[in-house]
């Protein structure tokens, strides 16, 4: 795969061997790469480097990955950045905490470079596909603008993190159609990305908190739909 030089990756990990492995494989594929060894430094580097993707360890000194992710997501510049956590911890609560902080994906160590590159390619493909979709959805009192990743509710402008925005836009593009969690996972995260069904629930909850409870309805035992009733 040859990527555009504009697709930039920030590696954040305090283990030099992992950083070296990732840096080698990513630069060989054509990505532009920067690195940091803790969460605090990651925020500083991200502000200057403006990465498209951040690969971030969870357990780090100074500032851990969860806290760093939350701080990045609070900044408009990084609401659309893909954040992928790297961790040796495979417990489900770690995954829930990562997604609740705003993560897009979750990879357990030891990292397999080929699998990681496949996931990054999937992110790049979906970014390209979204550029070709209808840019503005005007529905049920919401204006969903894909060019700015912004949602307008009357005069209020709401900026959502990338996966929350994609989830809302996907549901709104086919109103009143019910999607299962598995369908939403495959459509938003992709079939080649491992995430748990609970991830959808976390993101739906966050979208509702920001745009209102009435737009996305839960169909018990099935999934979710964008409501226009």
N, C-alpha and C positions, 0 to 999 in steps of 0.2 A: 504494500500500500504506500502510495506517495501522498503525503498530506500537504496542504497549503502552508507556507511558512508563517502565515498569520495565525495558525492554530497553535496556541501557546500553552505549555503545561508547567505548573509549579509543583515540585516534589517537596513534601514536608515530612521529614523523618529524622530521628536522632541516631539512627543506625547507619554508619557510613557505607557498609557493604550493600545495604538495600538501595541507598541513594545512588551508588555507583552503578548497580545493576540496572535500575530504572533509567538513569541518565543515558547509559550506553544504548539501551534498546530503543528509547524514544528518539534520541538524536539520529540514530541509524535509520529510523522511519521517516525522518524529515520534520519532526516537531521541533519547535524552539523551546528550550528548557531552562528553567531557573530552579533554585533550591533554597531550602531553609531547614534549620535543625530544631526548631520549636515553634509553638503556636504564635508567640509574640512576634518573632522574627518573620513568620509567614505573613502576618498582616502587613508588616512594613514592606516586605518584598512585593506582595500582591498589589499594593497601592501604586508602586512604580512600574511593575511588570505587566499588570492587567491581564492575567491568564484567562484562557477559555476554560481550562480544567485545572482543578487543584487535587492532587493525590496526597492525602494527609493521614498520618499515623494518629491513633487515638491517644495512646499513652506516651506523653512527652514531658520533659522538664519545662519549667518556667510557666507555660500555658499549654494545657492539653488540647487535643484536637476538637473535642466537643465544644469547649469554651471558645476556641478560635473560630469555629464554624458559626457559632451564634453571633459573634461580633461581626464577622464578615457579612452575614445575612442581614444584619441591621443597617448595613450601608447600601444605598441604592446601586452603587457601582458593581456590587457583587451578588445582587439578587438573581442574576441570570447566569452566573458562573456555575459550571458543573463542579460539584464537590464530591469526591469519592474517598471514603475512609479506608485506610489500610490498618488491619489489626490482627493480632494473634488470638484475640478473644472471640470465641464463636457463640457465646451465650446469646439467646434471643433478646435479653434486656439491653445488651450492647447495641444491637441493631435498632431497636426501638428508640433508644436514646440518640443514636446517630441520625436517624430520619427525623426525629422530633426537633433536632437542632438545625435541620435543613439540608441533610445529605441527599445526594442523588443515587448513590450506589454504595456498596459495602463489600470489600474484598478481604478475605482472611489470608494470613500468611501461612506457609511460604508462598510468595507471589509467583505465579507462572506468567512470564512475560508475554507469551503468545496469546493467552487468554485475556490478559490486560489490554493488549493491542487491539484485540477483536472488540472489546467493549468500547474503547476509545473511538474506533472506526464507526461503531453503531451510533455513538453520540454525534459524531460528525455528519453521518448520513441523515439523522433526524433533524439536525440543525439546517441542513441544506433543503430537506423536504419542506420544512416549515416556512422557509423563505418563499416557496412556490404556492403556499396556501392562501386562501382569502385573507386579506390583511386586517379587516375590521368586521367583527360580528356585533350587530346591534339587536339586542333581544332582552325582553322582560325587564326593562329599565336599566340594563347594563350595556355599556359599549366596551367591547373587548378588542384592544388594538394590538395586533401581533408585531407591528413595527417597533413599538416602544415597550412591549411587555407590560402595558398599563391597562387597568380596568377603570372605567369611569362610571360612577353611580351618581347621576345628577351632576352637580358641580364638584363632587369629591373625586379626586384621583387616587387610585389605590395601586401601589406597586407590589406585585407578588413575586416571591422566589420562582425560579424557572419551572420546577416541577409542579408547583401549585398552579401556576399560570397555564401550563400545558394541560393539566387535568381539567381545569375550568373550561378552557377553550375547546377541548375535545368533546366534553359533555354538551356544551352550548352549541357546537356545530351540528349536533343531531338531537334537538330538543325532544323530550318525552320518550326517548328510546332508553330502555333499561340495559345497563351494562353490568356484567358480573365483575367481581374484583379481579379475577384472572384475565378477563378481556381488557380491563383498564391497565393492569400490570404490563401485559404484552404490548398494548398500544402506546403507553407513555414511557415505560422503562425498557421495553423490548424483551423478546424471548431469550436473548443471550445474556441478560443481566439477572443475577440472582437477588431477588428481594422477596420478603415475606408478605402475605396478603394484608397483614396488619399495617403495612406501609400505606396502602390506599386509605384506610380509615384515618390514619394520622394526618394525611394531606387533606382529606375532605374536611376534617375538623378545623384545620387551619384556614382553609378557604372560607368556610362558613363564618368563622370569627371575623374575617375581614370584609366580606361582601354581603353578609346577611344569611340568616338561617333558611330563608324560603326558596332560594334558587336551586339548591341541590337536595333532592328528596331521597331518603333511604327506603328501598323496597325490601322489607324484612325477608331474610333468607335467600335473597337474590343478589342485590347490588345497589346501584345508584342510577339516578337519571337527573337531567336538567329539567326543572319544572317550569312550565309556562301557564299552568292552570290558575 
